[in-house]
Amino acid sequence: MHDVIIIGGGPSGSHTARRLAEKGWKILVLEKNTGVGRKTCCTGIISRECADTFEIDNRVILRELNSAVLFSPSGNAIHLHREEPQAVVLDRSAFDVLMAERAQLADAEYQFNSRVTDVTIAGEHASITGLKKGNNFQITSKAVVIASGFNPGLSERVGLGAPKDYAAGVQVEVEAPGLEETEAYFGATAPGFFGWLVPTSHGMARAGLLSRSEAGARLKQWLRRLAEQGKIMSADVKLNYGGIPLKLPPHTYGERLLAVGDAAGQVKPTTGGGIYYGLLGAEIAADVLHRALADNNLSAKRLSSYERAWRRKLGRELRTGYWARKLFERMSERQIDQVFKIIKSSGIDEALLKDKDITFDWHSRAIISLLKYQLITRTLKVFKLPFKSDDIDR
Ligand SMILES: Cc1cc2nc3c(=O)[nH]c(=O)nc-3n(C[C@H](O)[C@H](O)[C@H](O)COP(=O)(O)OP(=O)(O)OC[C@H]3O[C@@H](n4cnc5c(N)ncnc54)[C@H](O)[C@@H]3O)c2cc1C
């Protein structure tokens, strides 16, 4: 019997597998696709901090990013630029393969074409059932990690519950030979969210947006505009879709069970970026599971320390980020334009860029810093904050 079965060979699943296998546990990763990184819908932007923390090597990095331009609904632009690269763009498929290779090197086993359909806990083990090339399979293990990404159906079936809020993401690869900086568009392109155009390599770019409805139709419309403006060569491209949890599922642990990554809602609610938070969650999950396996105590009570630990690390970011997300979704195009004007005319953009603690991944500090400007809170009609405005330490 395997010690732990991990459902899903994305970055969060593979990193959990690697860390547990390195401790000597017998690990099996079940992946529904024919291999890892086969069907990814992701722009692949991670911070330099994430790349350094998880030793992501240059072979899977397409490009470094040190500047971005944000466009308001009326086309007012804010340039954000720092000398040092703040982020990198990954070859997302190659990255998934790298993470799986590291787990395999530590002796984790992978089984492909294996779609898990259910998990039941029966006394001293977990029983995992699924389909492999049309045939049913059933395997047992001491514990299970749900790392199946945004998959509310499976999360519900295993008793964790579905995320309480989510959005749809849609993305395409386009030819954009002149594009040198990341661009983000607010307003009608993606109401309540934003659209992005990110240069990758060899004149190519990823264009995408998040939305609560009609994500594909909105992207097509926007691509046609970008093509008319000459920013991209053609709007005739295949769309890729993915779901993004914006809020946590009710539980991220249970008897003999943990969830990591998107399956645990470890995603920035501001941008939908989930790679870094998922890897941080995986690190904590592997640590808690290792100790629980060593003590032969895989009860829900014992594993609850996982949720406490990862919330200590990410909880504040998720709470503040989700509050800011809901505020942003209520803003009219006029209010967004006004905020852009205030930021530019008061030099707030420069002040934020100078604050070294405001970084690509930790948004609560930037949100709270912005809300210290009365001009902004008055424009947004924010009279009471749900957190202390001097609470800006991580
Ligand atoms: C359009 C879009 C753009 C994005 N851009 C970024 C970005 O720039 N930066 C960033 O940080 N994040 C981005 N994200 C989010 C990011 O892709 C996810 O947060 C990240 O992939 C989560 O990793 P994960 O390992 O938790 O899940 P996933 O990467 O989704 O991996 C889950 C794995 O589980 C497998 N699986 C699912 N169900 C089953 C099953 N029943 N049985 C067996 N296997 C199963 C899947 O095939 C998959 O391989 C984006 C998302 C979208 C939709």
The ligand as a MOL file (V3000), in Angstrom:
LIG
                    3D

  0  0  0     0  0            999 V3000
M  V30 BEGIN CTAB
M  V30 COUNTS 53 58 0 0 0
M  V30 BEGIN ATOM
M  V30 1 C -6.2790 31.8680 -17.7710 0
M  V30 2 C -5.4510 31.6020 -16.5390 0
M  V30 3 C -4.2360 32.2600 -16.3700 0
M  V30 4 C -3.4690 32.0410 -15.2170 0
M  V30 5 N -2.2700 32.6960 -15.0910 0
M  V30 6 C -1.5250 32.5260 -13.9790 0
M  V30 7 C -0.2770 33.1850 -13.8250 0
M  V30 8 O 0.1770 33.9350 -14.7060 0
M  V30 9 N 0.4230 32.9850 -12.6740 0
M  V30 10 C -0.0310 32.1680 -11.6640 0
M  V30 11 O 0.6220 32.0520 -10.6230 0
M  V30 12 N -1.2110 31.5160 -11.8020 0
M  V30 13 C -1.9480 31.6550 -12.9250 0
M  V30 14 N -3.1310 30.9690 -13.0800 0
M  V30 15 C -3.5310 30.0290 -12.0000 0
M  V30 16 C -2.6670 28.7650 -12.0440 0
M  V30 17 O -2.7700 28.1840 -13.3240 0
M  V30 18 C -3.1230 27.7970 -10.9690 0
M  V30 19 O -3.1950 28.4730 -9.7260 0
M  V30 20 C -2.1550 26.6160 -10.8260 0
M  V30 21 O -2.0890 25.8800 -12.0120 0
M  V30 22 C -2.6070 25.7200 -9.6760 0
M  V30 23 O -1.7750 24.5990 -9.6070 0
M  V30 24 P -2.3600 23.2310 -9.0060 0
M  V30 25 O -1.2290 22.2610 -9.0300 0
M  V30 26 O -3.0750 23.4970 -7.7440 0
M  V30 27 O -3.4890 22.7850 -10.0600 0
M  V30 28 P -3.3570 22.4750 -11.6180 0
M  V30 29 O -2.1890 23.1350 -12.2200 0
M  V30 30 O -4.7010 22.7660 -12.1860 0
M  V30 31 O -3.1030 20.9100 -11.6710 0
M  V30 32 C -4.1090 19.9880 -11.3460 0
M  V30 33 C -3.7800 18.6700 -12.0080 0
M  V30 34 O -4.7420 17.7070 -11.5790 0
M  V30 35 C -5.1780 16.9300 -12.6860 0
M  V30 36 N -6.5170 16.4350 -12.3440 0
M  V30 37 C -7.6660 17.1690 -12.2170 0
M  V30 38 N -8.6950 16.3750 -11.8660 0
M  V30 39 C -8.1820 15.1150 -11.7520 0
M  V30 40 C -8.7480 13.8620 -11.4030 0
M  V30 41 N -10.0560 13.7390 -11.1130 0
M  V30 42 N -7.9480 12.7710 -11.3970 0
M  V30 43 C -6.6220 12.8710 -11.6960 0
M  V30 44 N -6.0330 14.0270 -12.0580 0
M  V30 45 C -6.8000 15.1540 -12.0500 0
M  V30 46 C -5.1570 17.9220 -13.8440 0
M  V30 47 O -5.0840 17.2500 -15.0860 0
M  V30 48 C -3.9020 18.7240 -13.5360 0
M  V30 49 O -2.7430 18.1480 -14.1090 0
M  V30 50 C -3.9220 31.1420 -14.2100 0
M  V30 51 C -5.1270 30.4690 -14.3860 0
M  V30 52 C -5.8920 30.6930 -15.5310 0
M  V30 53 C -7.1910 29.9690 -15.6920 0
M  V30 END ATOM
M  V30 BEGIN BOND
M  V30 1 1 1 2
M  V30 2 1 2 3
M  V30 3 2 2 52
M  V30 4 2 3 4
M  V30 5 1 4 5
M  V30 6 1 4 50
M  V30 7 2 5 6
M  V30 8 1 6 7
M  V30 9 1 6 13
M  V30 10 2 7 8
M  V30 11 1 7 9
M  V30 12 1 9 10
M  V30 13 2 10 11
M  V30 14 1 10 12
M  V30 15 2 12 13
M  V30 16 1 13 14
M  V30 17 1 14 15
M  V30 18 1 14 50
M  V30 19 1 15 16
M  V30 20 1 16 17
M  V30 21 1 16 18
M  V30 22 1 18 19
M  V30 23 1 18 20
M  V30 24 1 20 21
M  V30 25 1 20 22
M  V30 26 1 22 23
M  V30 27 1 23 24
M  V30 28 2 24 25
M  V30 29 1 24 26
M  V30 30 1 24 27
M  V30 31 1 27 28
M  V30 32 2 28 29
M  V30 33 1 28 30
M  V30 34 1 28 31
M  V30 35 1 31 32
M  V30 36 1 32 33
M  V30 37 1 33 34
M  V30 38 1 33 48
M  V30 39 1 34 35
M  V30 40 1 35 36
M  V30 41 1 35 46
M  V30 42 1 36 37
M  V30 43 1 36 45
M  V30 44 2 37 38
M  V30 45 1 38 39
M  V30 46 1 39 40
M  V30 47 2 39 45
M  V30 48 1 40 41
M  V30 49 2 40 42
M  V30 50 1 42 43
M  V30 51 2 43 44
M  V30 52 1 44 45
M  V30 53 1 46 47
M  V30 54 1 46 48
M  V30 55 1 48 49
M  V30 56 2 50 51
M  V30 57 1 51 52
M  V30 58 1 52 53
M  V30 END BOND
M  V30 END CTAB
M  END
